[in-house]
Amino acid sequence: MSSATVLGLMSKKKTSVERHARKKARQAHTRRTLKQLAKNDDLFLDYSIQWAEDERTEKAKDNNKKNKEWKRVICGYNNKQPGKLQQCKNTFYNLSSNIKRAMPSFNKNKKVRFAEDLSTVCTYNDKNKPAVL
């Protein structure tokens, strides 16, 4: 090899073809790197979402187990019918309510009544200050 060829290879100046090839290689490397980062980001998001869903599912299952335990405790007792004393109280209360509804004369509570004479009209004088209670 001649010294000119060696010096030509060693020179710092690059031709436009070499610069263009390096630019395209750099752009391709940047695209590959950005795709890889996006893929990693998607994988991270997928993992995070799956982890959160698993956590929520686990909490829901625990809550469901606790509810089942409470139902088992509550259903273990015969709470479907009240006792005989409570049944008697309920019967007398229903009977008295029906009688009061049927005969309003037994009811001592006063009812609201509107005035029969509607000729009286009250007006408000805006010059006077209203009384503060």
C-alpha positions as a printed Julia matrix, in Angstrom:
133×3 Matrix{Float64}:
    0.0     0.0    0.0
    1.16    3.4   -0.76
    1.49    6.11   1.79
   -1.18    8.18   0.05
   -3.71    5.41   0.45
   -2.87    5.04   4.11
   -3.07    8.78   4.58
   -6.41    8.8    2.7
   -7.85    6.23   5.1
   -6.53    8.08   8.07
   -7.77   11.5    7.03
  -10.37   13.14   9.23
  -12.47   14.48   6.39
  -15.43   12.35   5.43
  -17.19   12.38   2.12
  -20.86   13.28   1.85
  -21.73    9.61   1.24
  -20.02    8.58   4.48
  -21.73   11.4    6.4
  -25.11   10.39   4.98
  -24.53    6.73   5.85
  -23.52    7.63   9.41
  -26.58    9.89   9.77
  -28.91    7.1    8.61
  -27.23    4.64  10.97
  -27.59    7.12  13.84
  -31.31    7.66  13.01
  -31.91    3.91  12.8
  -30.19    3.42  16.16
  -32.34    6.19  17.69
  -35.52    4.6   16.27
  -34.55    1.16  17.64
  -33.73    2.67  21.04
  -37.04    4.57  21.2
  -39.0     1.44  20.19
  -37.23   -0.56  22.88
  -38.0     2.12  25.49
  -41.65    2.23  24.42
  -41.85   -1.56  24.64
  -40.29   -1.48  28.12
  -42.71    1.28  29.14
  -45.67   -0.76  27.84
  -44.41   -3.81  29.7
  -44.08   -1.76  32.89
  -47.61   -0.36  32.5
  -49.02   -3.82  31.77
  -47.28   -5.22  34.84
  -48.52   -2.36  37.03
  -52.1    -2.72  35.83
  -52.05   -6.47  36.33
  -50.58   -6.07  39.81
  -53.27   -3.53  40.79
  -56.04   -5.77  39.44
  -54.64   -8.74  41.34
  -54.54   -6.67  44.52
  -58.16   -5.51  44.07
  -59.28   -9.07  43.36
  -57.55  -10.3   46.49
  -59.21   -7.6   48.61
  -62.62   -8.42  47.12
  -62.15  -12.1   47.87
  -61.16  -11.32  51.47
  -64.2    -9.08  51.84
  -66.42  -11.8   50.39
  -65.0   -14.33  52.85
  -65.68  -11.99  55.77
  -69.26  -11.42  54.56
  -69.79  -15.17  54.29
  -68.52  -15.62  57.84
  -70.92  -12.95  59.13
  -73.83  -14.54  57.27
  -72.93  -17.89  58.76
  -72.9   -16.35  62.27
  -76.17  -14.49  61.75
  -77.93  -17.41  60.09
  -76.75  -19.68  62.87
  -79.43  -18.16  65.09
  -83.15  -18.4   64.45
  -83.84  -14.7   63.88
  -86.57  -15.17  61.3
  -89.52  -14.82  63.67
  -89.85  -12.61  66.73
  -90.64  -14.13  70.1
  -94.17  -14.57  71.44
  -94.02  -11.38  73.54
  -92.91   -9.28  70.57
  -95.61  -10.84  68.39
  -98.25   -9.8   70.97
  -96.87   -6.25  71.1
  -96.88   -6.0   67.3
 -100.46   -7.31  67.08
 -101.79   -4.79  69.63
  -99.88   -1.96  67.98
 -101.34   -2.82  64.55
 -104.84   -3.13  66.06
 -104.62    0.26  67.79
 -103.29    1.91  64.64
 -106.18    0.54  62.58
 -108.74    1.73  65.15
 -107.22    5.24  65.24
 -107.34    5.4   61.45
 -110.95    4.2   61.35
 -112.23    6.52  64.09
 -110.56    9.91  64.04
 -112.54   11.06  67.09
 -110.25    8.91  69.29
 -107.27   10.77  67.95
 -106.64   13.75  70.25
 -104.1    15.4   67.98
 -105.15   18.73  66.52
 -105.33   19.03  62.78
 -104.42   21.98  60.61
 -107.41   24.01  59.49
 -107.48   26.86  57.04
 -109.49   30.03  57.6
 -112.98   29.9   56.17
 -113.1    33.66  55.6
 -110.53   34.5   52.92
 -111.52   38.17  52.67
 -108.74   39.27  55.06
 -105.55   40.07  53.18
 -102.29   40.89  54.92
  -99.79   43.19  53.24
  -96.18   43.89  53.94
  -94.97   47.44  54.25
  -91.44   47.57  52.92
  -90.7    50.87  54.71
  -90.93   49.25  58.12
  -88.13   46.99  59.24
  -89.19   43.45  60.06
  -88.88   42.29  63.63
  -85.88   40.1   64.34
  -86.56   37.15  66.55
